[in-house]
Amino acid sequence: MDISSLKIITNDTIKEIRKFDIVTPELFKNTFMTKAQEHNISIDLEKLKNDTVDITLHKVYEIEKNTKENTKLLQENIDLATTAINEQDSKLLNRVQEQMKELNRRISMLEEQVYMDELTKVYNRKWLFEKFLIDEKFIKNGTIIFIDIDKFKEINDTYGHVTGDKVLAMIAQLTKKLSNAHTIRYGGDEFLVISFESAYEKLLEQTKNLSTQLMKKLFIYQGNTFKVKISYGICEFKAGDKFQDIIEIVDKKMYRQKKDKIKT
């Protein structure tokens, strides 16, 4: 099996497991095998040795291990605090406070692992769904931008997946510069930018500028140069709006922009 097929299966697996609140190694393995079958690829996960899968599996194991350790530490602190209060032991209470600081630090690190896209260093879909949606509805008013990289498959096929990954990371970092906005890697070469503070007009102007600046930039691969272009759709939403309804709106706007480029 070639590396491109493996990446497709792994990406499909990651998308699927992000729907779950708790991810275990067993869940990852089962989902991975299911995705391999969907692509009609025969695979022995236990014998497979590849960085993409190994790193992802390691990450899942690490999150599971850290979660168990943090839960144990929290229970120990609760027991110590109860004892300290009952016995009015100020030294023991101070110890509990110090351990709680350490627990908060470890939980923050774990949260970063769970909510951060490893390649692009921006938030993932899980972060969006857990922080700003209830029953898949927005909890605040705001503006959303759907960004898609034009002809990204062509970039991968022509210049390789390493170059494609660099393009993804670069786009992610550029979108992080938009005012008071959060960038989410929605899947593959698709990004969402969401703001609950900046006005629609301001974000639209900034996105236009980002697209223009990007088209002026030349990328170099083994002496050859190429350009990266993006298409985007933008709209406002209100608290209570369904996420899927809003996504359909910005997705259609984005594809309309792609078609307009082809015509011109």
Sequence and secondary structure as in RCSB ss.txt:
>XXXX:A:sequence
MDISSLKIITNDTIKEIRKFDIVTPELFKNTFMTKAQEHNISIDLEKLKNDTVDITLHKVYEIEKNTKENTKLLQ
ENIDLATTAINEQDSKLLNRVQEQMKELNRRISMLEEQVYMDELTKVYNRKWLFEKFLIDEKFIKNGTIIFIDID
KFKEINDTYGHVTGDKVLAMIAQLTKKLSNAHTIRYGGDEFLVISFESAYEKLLEQTKNLSTQLMKKLFIYQGNT
FKVKISYGICEFKAGDKFQDIIEIVDKKMYRQKKDKIKT
>XXXX:A:secstr
  HHHHHHHHHHHHHHHTTSSS  HHHHHHHHHHHHHHTT    TTT   HHHHHHHHHHHHHHHHHHHHHHHHH
HHHHHHHHHHHHT HHHHHHHHHHHHHHHHHHHHHHHHHHB TTT SB HHHHHHHSEETTEESS EEEEEEEET
THHHHHHHH HHHHHHHHHHHHHHHTTSTT EEEEEETTEEEEEESSS HHHHHHHHHHHHHHHHH  EEETTEE
E   EEEEEEEE TT BHHHHHHHHHHHHHHHHHHHHH 
